[in-house]
Amino acid sequence: MCDRVCVFSIDFHTATLADIPQKKTMVVTALQDGQIDAVISSWESWAGQNQSLCLSTHAEDTRLHAWGFARDAHWGQGVQLVEDHQSAVAGAPAAPLIVQKGERLRLLICFEEPGRNIFQVLVEREDHPSALSAPSTNVAAMAAKPLEQHQASENTNIPRTTEHINWTSRPIADAPDILPPSICDVPNLGPADSSSELDTQVLYGKSLPEGFWCPPRLRDQRQVLVEAMNDDYFAMLNDVDHVSFFSEALAALQLQGKRVLDIGAGAGLLSVLAARHGAKHVLAVESSSEMANLCQVTVQQNSVADKVQVAHSLSSCLQVPEAQRADVIVCEPSDIFLLGQGGGASLDYLDDARSRLAKPAASIVPAGGAQYAILITSSVLGARSTVCSHESAHVDLSNLGVFLDTGTVISSREKGFRLSSLPDLAYMSERACLFSLDFHIATRKNIPRKHTVTLTALEDGRVDAVMTSWDMWANMTRSPRLTAHAEDTKSPSWGFARDVVYGQGIQLVEELDAVNTNERNMMPKPFVVKKGEELLLTMHTSLHRDLIHFTLQRKSPAVAEAAAGAGRVQRRKVVQRGHT
């Protein structure tokens, strides 16, 4: 939306920290009509005084090159979302910054002190007075009220739900020992109280470096809530296919006259959907007081406060009268599926709710789900995780290969990349189901500790990794489905949001049959296959079913022995070369 501008340039022969400006104002021109969503920051460095040899992290420079993925994985770019700054200072809700072609915009750049390691960029219209020139006292006076104050001021006229449930909290000693959510602040959780590990009282305005501007509406909100919302919650809400899945599933249950229990209600999306589809009562259970307050506001502004009752609690601590147990349980059980970050708590909460808070024949939404694995190959992926030959520079770095981690499943979401964006990603096998769960009856024990599937290589080539993902279904006919498979998220408009929230799990592989012959400090051997070759993929899960790990072997002993033998020969050559 504008030409790239240089914030600062330094000569490493003479530069000091003082050469990085603490504040700077620049003017840019909008290149076209439209909405400015963000400011992207990147850098370049060069060799020689004429700057002819340049190393760049600009997105357009890394996009099309074979080495681009590796550079983005290591450095990437900085991104700061943008809003209409001058409206925000006036205390207005967040509004997009809409510009006209040729309009001049002012960039206000501020580096944190004293280290100047991070900076903030504000975008203003040049033909408006700078919002930062307003007296600070006036800006402070326009600050938004804390969420709990906002919610309390509006709660005075909240109508009591028609079918109000007199829920109570049971003693923590009677509740199952289940890991609470990260932003849980339910009181009296005892040793499991997550608030002892996470300070939920820090205000967002206080968390910013001194001198950085804070939108007034965020100044007195809790930092943990602002970060949680911006991490992936907005992306989940903007996943229209995700919303449609739950809406269609709830509509099919014909909720008229039924009670619904929403476990982990968040901001109240699923509770509102259930009420709109005819439920006579929805109990929205949320363990974060901040999110519970948001949920209350959501049900009010969607005119379903007479049907939705919000409870700040863990469902495992909740007690309801037997006559008021739920006909339907709705939840987001995605952490059941193991994509590298651990999980499984949702299944524990669901198991407890089925037995104590719902009727014996209660429906569950979603009704079930399954985890899958598939073998993939990608040289671009290898550029992020292995040491390539640097023949042009005549540098042998093969000694670093010993550190290649082929034993851990990592999350593409947590590593900040989309597997579907790899230009040379290819599937080396069909997708295999590792386990399938019926959420009406499943417990953690239904996730197997060990399971082996036979896969057939689809092409000659190298297997670089195992990719694992999941899908869930709305009812026992397994339709409609919600999927996190990379090929399903690649093209739809909602695909990026889905990958931001869930992503896929990935584990690099090596020639396992050669591992036992591998001498210390020798590089792992690539797993090279022939089309039609049968392979054994074994899934291993931890005792608590919250971590997953894979091993890949050849089914044919003769082929395995040949591969291992080739590995021994290759390693002897490496050792001899190293001793020369």
Summary of the structure (lengths in Angstrom):
residues: 580
radius of gyration: 27.5
end to end distance: 57.6
largest distance: 85.1
contacts: 1756
relative contact order: 0.09
helix: 33%
strand: 26%
